[in-house]
Amino acid sequence: MKLTIDPNAIAWFRKEMDIEPGDAVRFFVRLGGCSTVQSGFSLGVAKEQPKEIGVSTIEDGVTFYIEKEDAWYLNNSELTVTYNTERDEIEFH
């Protein structure tokens, strides 16, 4: 499993969630919604410190992660977070 955050997505997080070095951003599984990763589920985003990391990456001093309990969502593959300039939002691939 691998988690990749595009530099433009990092800039979006800095602007929208006021993150700075030392902060942590959690991606968590939600029932319902649209997803290109797992049918019937979607990802939520929260600024919070980890409890038990399943997969993570540190970019510009910020930890982006998925808890161990939600790691099944990745289905042993890679999750890439990008920024869509036309919609002004992040996307998960």
Secondary structure, DSSP 8 states (H G I E B T S, - for coil): -EEEE-HHHHHHHHHHH---TT-EEEEEEEESS--SSSTTEEEEEEE---SSEEEEEEETTEEEEEEGGGGGGGTTSEEEEEEETTTTEEEE-
